[in-house]
Amino acid sequence: MYQKAKVQSSASEYGSTTAFSQDTVGTIIQPKEQSEAVEAIRQRYHLIQMAFSTKATKEEQTQLEKILERHQEEEGIKKVLEALRTEQLHFSSFTTRTLTKAVENALEKMPEQEGQEQVVAEAVRTVMSLAIREAVNENAFAMIKSCEKASEATLLMTLASVESLMGNVIAPLEEETHMQTDIECTSIEAVSKTLPEKSKAFWGQNFKAEEEKLTADLGRSAQEGRIEDDR
């Protein structure tokens, strides 16, 4: 958005004009809507980074493994357990607790033993997919999701890489936008000065109804992390 205004000034002595200047000042400013959107994405990225940077405790890790062990007859769950132990993966507290809770909720909805393994596997896949989607841009997520042969173990390793990236890189997956502010003055002498201003827009993704709970848990996890840090 471009704003321009004319500025006039004059000086007189004994009723006669001795000097006169007419200037045109213009500025390119960032629209308010865009500025608010960038700030919202930046804040969300900070929450994601905080949640993924806080590693799970040994107790949380053990609890997840135990609940998965009870359903390792399902091939996908078995591979997840093998990957967890063989690769010695250590996920964030947020991801570990969310996976555990998702399995518990799935079992509550289907108390019958028959078919439980498949329901648990689907719950694990859903949580891992949503956690990955939370942190990567839409194009990258589409590539992951479109791979029909992506196993639970593959998703697990992908999520581990995403968490590592979020925890160790200041600004991953970022798209820089440059905004230039110009001030031009036109009078007897023309003067032009450029003031660069840089803002960063990060990829973000809003979840739908089923995904909103994960988003809410993310905020709570980040808040708990801040409380622990204060202590």
Steps between C-alpha positions, in 0.01 A plus 500: 500500500638841398426823684599841363465852636615846392677727744542872436710752689604861442695777669441873462672820595334843503191356332688351204551128447868418502490119496244239401507121508245239396577138585333171422541232764400142424525180705435137419354343812404144589120447504365447850334171405827356367692618804252333736511175302880491509502561875244224559711252300815607684335443838369161391845396380639595842241277673583207271872543558455512878280188503731297276815611683395362841603134509281234658590367841606138543164427662307644205711299255448179699125557522475537122703185435291296745168596344636423153641164614148379579409539132820401322319216323412769248793522257505881493515530879773235515712701257443818699626327815801359316586844363462662842741253656743432215545865407475608865260776402423751771196705408373819656278485805217644292518230231548215749207603719278566198575155355425332833175691544390427142544126553311515832213690338486255210476207740224669699292539185552134408511288818453173305827315450430419137630773271679696773842462339383662178333787687814561706718500187270753333509724809881492501516580128257791543694661784834466323355641176345798678817571696702501177242717327512747787866572437551475124357693210199379300702380200733289712209348690318417175807309382511299822127433505482401134744216552253214544775258605619721786503269800460592864876458540564740210270759655678448832842573349361799310353641819830448681677701230240778518530524879879513477477776242255705704708464813838591355443748218400859576276546198440189290262492206476875488408726215654843516307796368673832451310822543657822381407840635579795276510866596535740211533876526473719194592868521790707369720197564363147463577267787416129513560273796411135533441342838494118483276312737500122512220283631484124505195293417499141609295216355195429712205263484158524667345171600136407452265359766693179567830686499398781738557283807861438402545874455352569843728238657794668330424830671458333838826312456685821419344670803609213725850529356513870589389424856774237535759746370388761753555253778 
